[in-house]
Amino acid sequence: MIKKQNLLVIARDMYPPFRVDVTELFNAELARHITLTWVMRSGGVESFKRDSDDVSYIISGGRGRLGRTLNWAILIARQCFRLQSYSMIQCRDLILGGAFVGIASIICKKKFFYWMSFPIEQGYLHQAEQNRAQGHFFSWFVKKVIGTSGKFLLKYVTLPLASHVFVQSEIMKLDVAKSFGVPLQKLTAVPMGVSKAHFVSARSSEGLRSSAASKTVVYVGTLDSARQMDVVARAVASFISSIDEEWTFLLIGKASAAERAVVTTAFSEHASPERLVFIDQLPFTQMLVHVSQADICVATYPVYPELLRSATPTKLIEYVSMGKRIVANSHPDHDYVLSQVTLGVITEFDADKLAEGLQEARRLGEPSDEDKDFAFDWVCRNREYSLLGARVLAVYKKYSI
């Protein structure tokens, strides 16, 4: 029996992971072919290890933000002295620590890969400008330093040391090649996708629609400021207030009290806040139950700040897999995906235009079974994680000794 290669992934993600490219692409798909060890942070006090046959975790905790940050830095440093235990090393979204791991990998003669989920250095610089505008000068300084230093290290240390770099989209591939000087042949785009098995069962129960009087517009995702959810809230509220039916706006996802307050304030300008419902982040299967009950799903992803332009939004693909009627703003991946299927209405990212899109989606009604099946088939042929996993695995095999 051929022994599996073992991959150490040092990731910015928090434990337990919830992003589907971690839980599905790596832990479910790639773990069938390679042994994975994740190094992650947690929000708790304790640091611990959790081992299994195919996927293991080394987790850093600590007391308070400073304690957790110091322990995380120490854990990364320790791992740099233990790289001989692994066949391959990968950093995921570490714009500072990635440079040190890359150097240690080269010293240990290990293949080093870098996974760039999104342009994090741009995210820090964008947050810095927001902090400055709000008068939070200490936060501005810290994030400006992290963003600027991270961009420098990525360009001159981390990415040049990497054997290969994974990005999220073809647009991001071109952006990284231009901004950081990485050759195109050293870049592979791995968009966000789905696992077919989850949606086969979810779609089979999709017909069991609730008999509730109120119809729903559903949004799944974060409410952070970069998403400009006040625009979306005004659009949905304007739509709800313009019709004689009873509709509810349901938002599912982790959010702070301040982020929910922004949405509530904007929504209340046009409709009663009683028509607004927040649900915290749910397990994936429970989230799909709510999506299956939706009359319209909203997929909004601004192209400003620029860092969002190169994304391949997960929720749009999940809505398409469920065969839902979708209203989305114009965005490179939205435009591409919805040009391949017949489920969506695309508008500008503007409250009035999105409200018009919702009216059009209501007029179109529920997609036909043929349209739903065609859309699901397209996703399975283009964004299914077994296919994306084969793409990633081919890169690892190319560089394996």
Secondary structure, 3 states (H helix, E strand, C coil): CCCCCEEEEEEEEECCCCCHHHHHHHHHHHHHCCEEEEEEECCCCCCEEECCCCEEEEEECCCHHHHHHHHHHHHHHHHHCCHHHCCEEEEECCCCHHHHHHHHHHHCCCEEEEECCCCHHHHHHHHHHHHHHCCCHHHHHHHHHHHHHHHHHHHHHHHHHCCEEEECCHHHHHHHHHHHCCCHHHEEECCCCECHHHHHHHHHCCCCCCCCCCEEEEEECCCCHHHCHHHHHHHHHHHHHCCCCCEEEEEECCCCHHHHHHHHHHHHCCCCHHHEEEECCCCHHHHHHHHHHCCEEEECCCCCCHHHCCCCCHHHHHHHHCCCCEEEECCHHHHHHHHHCCCEEEECCCHHHHHHHHHHHHHHCCCCHHHHHHHHHHHHHHCEHHHHHHHHHHHHHHHCC
